[in-house]
Amino acid sequence: MQTQSILVTGGAGYVGAVLVPKLLEDGLKVRVVDLFLYGEDVLDSVKEHPGLTLIKGDIRDRATITEAVSGVDTVLHLACISNDPSFELNPELGKSINYDAFGMLVEESQRAGVRRFIYASSGSVYGLSDAQDVTEDHPLRPLTDYSKFKIMCEEDLLAAASEQFVPVIIRPATLCGYSPRLRLDLTVNILTTHAVERGGITVFGGTQKRPNLHIQDMVALYRLLLTLPDEKVAGKVYNAGYQNHTVADIAKIVKQVVEEQFPEKAPISIDTTPTDDLRSYHISSQKIADELGFTPSHNIEDAVRDLCQAFSEGKIPSALEDVRYYNVRLMKNIELV
């Protein structure tokens, strides 16, 4: 199947803001449904593109979803309250967006004749594991409601599979790198921000293993999934990660790269403090390499350099203060119900 038209839910989010322009470059008709909570401007570079349709709306509203899925052959579902702390601020809100809306989206997609449905799940479904390599067959041990609902959505989606409706599930690692809708509450990004803005990094814990994937590789994978034949991806679940490092090791990488990019800031300090965030896992992405030929081409150092360049160019103003960069802070500031 070669996608011609696609709906990207959450298309104005961290990944969507990088992905949508690339999809338009690929010649696709792209429809985005998003609440634009993090700014109306994140897709400004392509907002006049004739192939783009923007729908400002809530994925929990059936009329919005019915309109959004009409006439598209693929749905890429990115929209969610997208990390554990922001989810836990309001569990009922999190459930309504991350789980309850999902079934309606799948139902309306099937009704509209959508052929392929790509779901962005999460590597956090594995919870805490000391396995040398966490493969897709590893037991799922979610530590939070966010992760539990990701699993429930996976199960519901696979149960809906048919010859006419082809689901594929991706479990991404923690993403990193620059996006016009920037998140600075992700491990590499926030450590880089602290190094640049404060001249020092605070590591919470440090021994936890966190798999990382550059946002450009995440985008490349989604583009690849739009080109593959049904039989290659139908009902498949894939991890998508690259480098597995402890948080302490990530801090050392950030320190080295930032000192190279901003010599005047050296030496950058690293301080360690305890944490109760125990999520730790070493993701294996061998399956997606073997079956789909996907291997990442960007690393953590690239992500830190990209962020340093964005800082140099003034693209990240008020990095420590602006709530738009931090999901939890923004969720506290708005009254989404």
C-alpha positions in Angstrom: 0.0 0.0 0.0 1.2 3.5 -0.9 -0.4 6.1 1.2 -2.0 9.0 -0.7 -3.8 10.8 2.1 -3.2 10.7 5.8 -4.8 12.0 9.0 -2.2 12.8 11.7 -3.9 13.2 15.1 -1.8 15.5 17.3 -0.1 16.7 14.2 0.9 20.0 15.9 2.8 18.2 18.6 6.5 17.5 19.2 6.7 14.8 16.5 4.0 16.1 14.2 5.6 19.5 13.8 8.6 17.8 12.2 6.7 15.1 10.4 3.9 17.0 8.7 6.2 19.2 6.5 8.0 16.0 5.5 4.7 14.3 4.5 3.8 17.3 2.4 7.2 17.1 0.7 6.4 13.5 -0.1 3.4 14.6 -2.0 0.8 13.4 0.4 -2.5 15.1 1.3 -2.2 15.7 5.0 -5.0 16.4 7.5 -4.1 17.4 11.0 -6.5 17.4 14.0 -5.1 19.0 17.1 -6.1 21.4 19.9 -3.0 23.5 19.3 -2.5 23.8 23.0 1.3 24.5 22.5 0.9 27.2 20.0 -0.9 28.0 16.8 2.4 28.7 15.0 4.2 25.4 15.0 3.1 24.5 11.5 3.5 28.1 10.1 6.1 26.9 7.6 3.5 24.9 5.7 0.1 26.3 6.8 -0.5 27.7 3.3 0.4 24.5 1.6 -2.5 23.3 -0.7 -2.0 19.7 0.5 -2.6 20.5 4.2 -5.9 20.7 6.0 -5.8 21.9 9.7 -8.7 21.0 12.0 -8.6 22.6 15.4 -10.6 20.2 17.4 -10.8 17.6 20.2 -10.3 13.9 19.4 -13.0 13.1 22.0 -15.6 14.8 19.8 -17.2 12.3 17.4 -18.2 14.9 14.8 -14.6 16.2 14.7 -13.3 12.7 14.2 -15.9 11.8 11.6 -14.9 14.8 9.6 -11.2 14.2 10.1 -11.1 10.5 8.9 -13.4 11.1 5.9 -11.5 10.4 2.6 -8.1 9.5 4.1 -6.5 6.1 3.5 -4.2 6.2 6.5 -4.4 7.3 10.1 -1.3 8.0 12.2 -2.5 8.4 15.8 0.0 10.6 17.8 -2.5 12.6 19.9 -2.4 11.9 23.6 -1.5 13.4 27.0 2.0 12.3 26.4 3.9 11.6 29.5 3.3 10.1 32.9 3.5 13.2 35.2 1.1 15.3 33.0 -1.3 12.3 32.8 -1.3 11.9 36.6 -2.3 15.6 37.1 -5.9 14.6 36.0 -6.4 10.9 35.7 -9.9 11.1 34.3 -8.8 13.6 31.7 -6.0 11.3 30.7 -8.3 8.3 30.4 -10.8 10.2 28.3 -8.1 11.3 25.8 -5.7 8.4 25.9 -8.1 5.6 26.0 -11.8 6.4 25.7 -11.3 8.5 22.5 -9.2 5.7 21.0 -12.0 3.3 20.5 -14.1 5.9 18.8 -11.2 6.9 16.5 -10.7 3.2 15.4 -14.5 2.8 14.9 -14.8 5.9 12.8 -11.7 5.0 10.8 -13.1 1.6 9.9 -16.5 3.2 9.0 -14.7 5.6 6.7 -12.7 2.9 4.9 -9.3 3.8 6.3 -6.9 1.2 5.2 -3.9 1.5 7.5 -3.8 2.6 11.1 -0.4 3.4 12.7 -0.5 3.7 16.5 2.2 5.5 18.5 2.4 3.4 21.7 5.3 3.7 24.1 8.4 1.9 25.2 7.2 2.6 28.8 4.8 -0.3 28.5 7.7 -2.5 29.7 8.1 -0.7 33.0 11.1 -1.8 35.0 13.2 -4.5 33.6 16.7 -5.8 34.1 16.6 -7.9 30.9 19.7 -7.4 28.8 17.5 -6.7 25.8 13.7 -5.9 26.0 12.2 -7.3 22.9 8.6 -7.0 21.8 7.8 -10.4 23.4 8.9 -9.1 26.9 6.2 -9.1 29.5 4.4 -5.8 29.8 4.7 -4.4 33.3 3.2 -0.9 33.2 4.0 1.3 36.2 1.5 4.1 35.5 -2.0 4.5 34.1 -0.5 6.2 31.0 1.3 3.0 30.2 -1.7 0.8 31.1 -3.9 2.6 28.7 -1.3 2.4 25.9 -1.4 -1.4 26.3 -5.2 -1.4 26.3 -5.2 0.6 23.1 -2.8 -1.8 21.5 -5.0 -4.7 22.4 -8.2 -3.0 21.1 -6.5 -2.1 17.9 -5.1 -5.5 17.1 -8.6 -7.0 17.8 -10.0 -4.7 15.2 -7.6 -5.9 12.5 -9.1 -7.3 9.2 -8.1 -7.7 5.6 -9.6 -4.2 5.0 -8.1 -2.6 8.2 -4.4 -2.9 8.7 -3.0 -1.8 12.1 0.7 -1.5 13.0 2.0 -0.5 16.5 5.2 1.3 17.3 6.7 1.5 20.8 9.1 4.4 20.6 11.9 5.1 23.0 12.2 8.5 24.6 12.7 11.0 21.8 15.2 13.8 21.6 16.2 16.7 19.4 14.8 19.9 18.1 11.2 20.5 16.9 9.3 23.7 16.2 6.9 22.4 19.0 9.7 21.7 21.4 9.5 19.6 24.5 12.1 20.3 27.1 10.7 17.7 29.6 12.4 14.8 27.8 15.7 13.5 29.2 18.2 14.6 26.5 16.4 17.9 25.9 16.1 19.0 29.4 19.7 18.0 30.3 20.9 20.1 27.3 18.7 23.0 28.3 20.1 23.0 31.9 23.7 22.8 30.5 23.2 25.7 28.2 21.0 27.9 30.4 22.4 27.2 33.8 25.9 25.9 33.1 25.1 22.8 35.2 23.1 19.5 35.0 21.1 17.9 37.7 20.7 14.1 37.3 17.8 12.5 39.2 19.0 9.0 40.1 21.3 8.2 37.2 21.4 4.5 37.1 18.1 4.1 35.2 18.6 3.0 31.6 16.7 5.1 29.1 16.5 4.2 25.4 16.6 7.2 23.1 15.7 7.9 19.5 16.3 11.1 17.6 13.1 12.8 16.4 14.4 12.8 12.8 14.7 9.0 12.9 11.2 8.8 14.4 9.9 10.8 11.5 11.8 8.7 9.0 10.2 5.5 10.4 6.7 6.9 10.1 7.4 7.9 6.5 8.7 4.4 5.8 5.6 2.8 7.3 3.4 4.6 4.8 5.2 2.9 1.9 5.3 -0.7 2.9 2.9 -3.4 1.7 0.1 -4.6 4.0 1.5 -8.0 4.5 4.7 -6.6 5.7 3.2 -4.7 8.7 -0.3 -6.1 9.3 -0.8 -6.6 13.0 2.9 -6.1 13.8 4.3 -4.5 17.0 7.8 -2.9 16.8 10.1 -1.3 19.3 11.7 1.8 17.9 14.8 2.9 19.8 18.5 3.3 19.2 20.9 4.1 22.0 20.4 2.6 25.5 22.3 4.7 28.1 21.9 5.4 31.8 20.8 8.9 32.6 24.2 9.5 34.1 25.9 8.6 30.9 23.5 10.8 28.9 24.5 13.7 31.2 28.2 13.1 30.4 27.4 13.1 26.6 25.4 16.4 27.0 28.2 17.9 29.0 30.8 17.1 26.4 28.8 18.3 23.4 27.6 21.5 25.0 31.2 22.3 26.1 32.3 21.8 22.5 29.5 24.0 21.2 29.7 26.7 23.9 33.4 26.6 25.1 32.7 29.7 27.2 30.3 27.7 29.4 32.9 25.1 30.4 33.3 23.4 32.8 29.6 22.3 33.0 28.9 20.7 36.4 26.9 17.5 36.9 25.1 17.0 40.3 23.3 13.8 41.2 20.2 13.7 43.4 17.9 10.8 44.4 14.6 10.0 42.5 11.6 7.8 42.9 11.3 7.5 39.1 12.4 3.9 38.7 11.5 3.3 35.0 14.5 1.5 33.5 14.7 -0.7 30.5 17.1 -1.6 27.6 15.0 -1.7 24.4 16.0 -4.0 21.6 15.1 -2.7 18.1 16.5 -5.7 16.3 13.1 -6.8 15.0 12.3 -3.6 13.1 15.8 -3.7 11.6 15.5 -7.3 10.5 11.9 -7.1 9.2 11.7 -3.6 7.9 15.3 -2.7 7.3 15.0 0.4 9.6 18.1 1.5 11.4 18.5 5.0 12.9 21.1 7.4 11.5 21.1 10.1 14.2 22.5 9.8 17.7 22.2 11.6 21.1 25.2 13.8 20.2 23.3 14.9 17.0 20.3 15.8 19.1 22.4 17.9 21.6 24.1 19.7 18.7 20.8 20.4 17.0 19.5 21.9 20.3 22.7 23.9 20.8 22.3 25.4 17.3 18.6 26.3 18.0 19.8 28.0 21.2 22.4 29.9 19.2 19.8 31.0 16.7 17.4 32.3 19.3 14.8 29.6 18.5 14.3 28.6 22.2 13.5 31.8 24.1 12.7 31.7 27.8 13.7 28.0 27.8 13.4 27.6 31.6 10.3 29.8 32.1 7.9 29.3 29.1 5.3 26.7 30.0 4.9 25.7 26.3 8.0 23.6 26.6 6.8 21.6 29.6 3.7 19.4 29.4 3.0 19.3 33.1 3.4 23.1 33.6 1.1 23.8 30.6 -1.5 21.3 31.8 -1.6 23.1 35.2 -2.1 26.5 33.4 -5.0 25.5 31.2 -8.4 24.2 32.1 -8.8 21.3 29.7 -11.8 19.1 30.7 
